[in-house]
Amino acid sequence: PTIAFFDIETTFSTQPRMLTTAIMDGHGDAQLFDLVKNSSGDWLNDRDLAVAVRDALETYTIVCGWNSKLFDVPVINGRLAYHGERPLRLQMHVDLMYYATGQFMRIGRKSLESVSTFFKSPNRKTPLNPAIWDRADHGDMEAYDLIREHNLADVAVTRDVWAHLAPHIRTIHRAG
């Protein structure tokens, strides 16, 4: 089976648009999808980005994210539906956030930053504030580069904590 770690970055709104998505394979090779490379030329149109991300994620047997069952996948599917595209059809999906809390272990907060600090991850999340997202959303390329850097860091950290959390996974269900 092939495995990928993924994360999306979006606008701050009740109906978020996708800004970037990073996908890292099990070997640590990362691929970045964004509105510059995956766009129809309209900064406000994330259709091509959502379709490219869907198609890339579907090539993996297992995809892993952080809070991906309640955020990333629903946002991707919401954007695909908005653009009249078919939904994401994952083979298997693991949301690692659930293995850092509850019945599996008590290590503090379940944020990716907290968990990666606990496990002394060699990669670190990059701190950003909402103003950076707002500037990026309005075409500020310097701010957008920070969002992309943050996105890549998130998937690297998710891949780092996989080794610590995977022993708690007993079953990986087919995605529904």
Secondary structure, 3 states (H helix, E strand, C coil): CCEEEEEEEECCCCCCCEEEEEEEECCCCEEEEECCCCCCCCCCCCHHHHHHHHHHHCCCCEEEECCHHHHHHHHHHHHHHHCCCCCCCCCEEEEHHHHHCCCCCCCCCCCHHHHHHHCCCCCCCCCCCHHHHHHHHCCCHHHHHHHHHHHHHHHHHHHHHHHHHHHHCCCCCECC
